[in-house]
Amino acid sequence: MASSMRGLTQFIADIRACRVKELEEKRINKEMANIRRQFKDPQLSSYQRKKYVSKLIFVYILGYKVDVGHFEAANLVTSNKYTEKQIGYLAMTLMLHEHSELLLMVVNSIKKDLEENNEYNNCLALHAIANVGSNEMAETLGPSVHRLLISPTSPNFVKKKAALTLLRLYRKYPEVLPVAEWAQRIVSIMDDEDLGVVVSVTSLVMAMAQDNLDAFSVCYQKAVDRLHKLIIDREYAATYSYYRIPTPWLQVKLLRLLQYYPPSMDPTVLDVLQKVIKAILNNSVEVASNVQQNNAQNAILFEAIGLAIHLDASSAMVTDAAELLARFISSKETNVRYLGLDTMAHLAARSDSLYSIKQHQATIINSLRDKDVSVRRRALDLLYSMCDTDNAEIIVGELLRYLKVADYGLREEMVLKIAISTEKFATSYKWYIDTILQLISSAGDHVGEEVWYRVVQITTNTDNLQEYASRAVFEHLRQPQCHESLVKVGGYILGEYGHLVANEPGLSPIEQFQALHSKSPYCSAPTRALLLTTYIKWVNVFPEIKDHLVNVFERYRYVLDAELQQRACEYYALATRPQEELLQQMCEEMPPFPPRGSALLNRLNKKHTDTEDGRVWIIGGKEANEDQFRKGRKATVDTNVTGANGAAATSGGGPDLMSLADLDLNGPTGLMAAKPVLNSSPSIDKWYEKLCMSNDGILYEDNAIQMGVKSEYHGHLGRIALYVGNKMSVPLTAFTASVTGYNPDAVSLTFAKIPSNTIHPKTQAQHVIHIESKKPFEGAPILMISYLAGSLTSINIQLPLLVTKFFEGVTLTQADFFERWKLIGGAPREAQVVFPITLDASGGVDLVKNKKILTGHGFSLLLDVDPNPLNLVGAGVLHTSAAGKVGCLLRLEPNKVAKLCRLTVRSTSEEVAAQVMQAMQKPLSKNSAL
C-alpha cells in the first residue's frame, strides 16, 4: 500500500524527520489544510480520496484531532475495490464512535458486504461490526452475522470471525439478539471438523449459555463428545497441537462449559467424563520442562479438577486431586500457587469434608504472607471457605494478627470475612464479643457500618450476651486510643444495657459517662448525635448523673450543626420535664430485631461480582454454595444424549443385547426399503400406537431419514434399539439424539454409549437405550432428534414406552380373579371410563381387535371367567425396582345395543390403575382397526 501511495509515504517520512513537536504540528496543519482543500474538489478521484483518508488515519493514530474526512471514509466503504473498501472500514472503525450518525449511512453497505459471496468483504464487515458494535448494528446486522456463521458455504475463517463478532454484540447488547431461537443451530457448529471454528463457537456458546441454560442444554453432550475425541481418541489435526497438547484452549473452554450445568444423571455420560478427567490427571503427574507446555497443561488440569469437584466433591478422584493441589500451593511458581489456592477454595466451598484441606492449613496460612498480592487474596478466600467450628479460633486469630500488616486493598474484605466467620462459627458468646471488639479496634477506618450494625443486632437479640458485651465494650472505651466505630458500639450497648453492670466496681454510671463522653470531642457529628441518644437513655435509668447529662444537652443547644442542635433541644426539654412518665415511655428498652439476612454477607457478595465468564461457585462454605445453586442454577439439563454412528454399532453388552441387531431393516418392512411418506400426524400416530403394542416397527419417516425400533423387556429392565437411516446422498452432521419429558425418579433411560455425530449417506446407525422401571410412571418420554444437512432439522416424537411395557401377564381362575377383584375394591384404586364401541365389518363387537390391544399391553386374557362371552377379562403384574410388583386386573364390557363400552381397571396401586387406563383407552376407542 505504501509503495502505491507515494504521497502517503512521503508524508510519513516528513513526520518522522521532525525533531521537535512544533515542527510536527506545523507539518500536520499544512497537510490538513491541503486535505480540506482537496475534499472540496468534486472531481476528486477514488485513488486520491483513499490516499487522503489514509493520511487522516495516520494523523488520528498520532493522537491529533481529526474533524474532516468522515464522509469520504463512508463513501470508500461502498467502493467495489478491496483496497479502497479496506481503508474506508479502517477509518470508520478508528474515527467513528458507536453513536455517530454517520454510521447509519454505512449500515446498508455493511449488510451488503455480509451477504456477498466474497469472503474478504465479509471479513471487513465483520471487523467493523465487532469494533464499533453499536445498538443499531446489533439489531440490524445481528441476523446477517448469524446467517454467515451457520451458512455451509462460508469459509472456516469467516465462521470464526462471525462467531467472535456475535460474541462481541451479545456481550454489549444481549437483549437485542434472539439467542433462544438461534441456540440449537449455533450449538450444532460445535461438531465442525475445523477446531478453530469450534474454539470460536465454544466461546460464543459459553457466554450465551450462562444466561440461557435451557436453550443451550444440548451443548452438554457436544462438549462431552468433543473432549472424548480430543483426550481419549486423540482425534485432532497436528496444526492444533500445542507442545503435544491437543488444543488446550478448547479443552479449558469445554471443561468450564460443563460446570455451568448440573451434573449429568446419565451413567454413560458420567463414565466418559470420569475417563476424560482421569486421563487429564494422569497426564499432569509429570511436570514438563518447557514453561509453555507446563502452563497449558496446568490450565487444563485445574479446570478438570474444578469439573471433578462439580460432578461429585466426595469422589475418590477429587481426593486424589486434593493431594495434587497440596503440591501446587507450595510451588515456586506464582501462577501455580495462585491456581492451586483458587481450586482448593473451590473444593472447600463444595466439599462435605474439609479433612484433606485442613491437613495443609499451616501452608495456607503462610500463603497470607506471599510476595504476590493475588496469591495473598486467594489464600484469604481459601481460609474463609475452610473455616468451621473446629478451626475458627485458629484461623480468625491468624487473620487478626495479619490484619495489622495486610495490604490496604485487602483490609476491608478481611474485616468482612473475619466478622462473618466469627459470627457463624462462634463457640461462645465471650469469644464472639472479644473477637469483634478487637477487630473493630484493630481495623479502624476499614470497618464498614455493617460490622457494628451486626454486633448491635446480635447483642440486642441475645439476652445472655448483653451483660458481658456491656462489660467488654467499657474496657475498650477506657483505652487511650479508641476508634470511632468502637465509640458507636459502646454508645448503643451501654445506652441500652449499661444498667446491667452499673453496680459492679469500676462500672458505675458516672464512670460509664466519663469513659464515653471523653471520646466525644474526637467523633463526627453523626456519632455525637448517637451519644446524645445514649445520654437521654441514661437520664431515665441513672438519675444520679442526670445533672451531668442535662449540662451536655444545654451546651449542644447552641452548636451550629442542625441535627445536633435539634436533638439537644428535644432531649433537654424531655429531661427537664417535672413528670417522668413521658421520659420512661420514650426510653423503653429496644425490642429484638426481626429476623433478617446478614448485611455482612450481602456486602461481601457484592465484592465478588461475576465477570463475562461467570464463576460456577462462590467463596464461602458448602451452605453458601447450596443457596447459590438453588437461586442461580434452577435450570436442569437432560444429559441422556448421544449422536449417531456411521455404522450399526452395539455396546457389546452380551448375547441379549446383540440379539437386538437382528431386525431386518432392508426387507420389505425395513427402514431403507419403505416408501417415503410425508411427515403427517396420522402416519406418526399409527406407527406409535402399533409400537405401543409390539416390540419392533417403524417409528418415524420423512424424505431425509427413517427411524425404526426393536425392543425387549424382562421384569423391570428393558432396552430399545433405535435405528436411524440416512436416506439422502449427503451425510447428516451434528446429529444429536436426546430423551426428555420423563421423571428420572420413576424411570431411567440411558444410552449405551456416545457414538459419532455423523451418519454417512445411505447408511444407518444404531442407538441402544437401557431402561429401568423404578416405580409407576405416567406418559411416554419424548425423543428429540436434530441433525444438519444444509439446514438444521429438529424432530420431536414420543418413544413407544408406556408403563404397560413392564407388565407380565398372569393366569387366574374364575374364583381367584373375582376374589382379588373384590379385595381391591372401588375408588381410589379403580379407574373406569365409558366410550363409544368399535364394531367390526359385520356390525358386531370387534373382539379380535380388543384382544390384540389387551395382550399387546402385557395382560393375559382369562378365558371362561366372565359369564358374558363378549366381556374380556385380563390380569397382569407390573415389575418395578423400587416399588416391587404391583398387581392389576381389568374388565372390558361392550354393550352392542347401546353402542358403548366400559373399561374398568383395578390395581393395588391407585396411580397404576389410572396409568393403565390412560394407555389403553385411546386404542380401544378408535373406530379404525389397528
ABEGO torsion letter per residue (X at the ends): XAAABAAAAAAAAAAAABABAAAAAAAAAAAAAAAAAAAABAABBAAAAAAAAAAAAAAAAAGBBBABGAAAAAAAAABABAAAAAAAAAAAAAABBAABAAAAAAAAAAAAAAABABAAAAAAAAAAAAAAGBAAAAAAAAAAAAAAAABAABBAAAAAAAAAAAAAAAAABAAABBAAAAAAAAAAAAABABAAAAAAAAAAAAAAAAABAAAAAAAAAAAAAAAAAAAAAGBBBAAABBGGBBGAAAAAAAAAAAAABBBBABAAAAAAAAAAAAAAAAAAABBBABAAAAAAAAAAAAAAAAAAAAABAABAAAAAAAAAAAAAAABABAAAAAAAAAAAAAAAAABABAAAAAAAAAAAAAAAABABAAAAAAAAAAAAAABBAAAAAAAAAAAAAAAAABBAAAAAAAAAAAAAAAAAABABAAAAAAAAAAAAAAAEAABBAAAAAAAAAAAAABAAAAAAAAAAAAAAAABABBBAAAAAAAAAAAAAAAAAAAABBGABAAAAAAAAAAAAAABBAAAAAAAAAAAAAAAAABAAAAAAAAAAAAAAAABABAAAAAAAAAAAAAAABABAAAAAAAABBBBBBBBBBBAAAAAAAAABBBBABBBABBBEBAAAAAAAAAAAAABBBBABBBBBBABBBBAGAEAAAAAAAABBAABAABAAABBBBBBBAAAAAAAAAAAAABABEBABBBAABBBBBBBBBBEABBBBBBBBBBABABBBBGBBBBBBGBBAAABBBBBABBBBABBBBGBBBBBBBBBBBABBBBEBBBBBBBBBBGBBBBBBBBBBBBAAAABBBBBBBAAAAAAAAAAAEBOAABBBBBBBBBBBAAGBBBAAAAAAAAAAAGBBBBBGABABAABBBBBBBBBBAAAEBBBBBBBBBBBAAAGBBBBBBBBABAAAAAAAAAAAAAAAABABBX
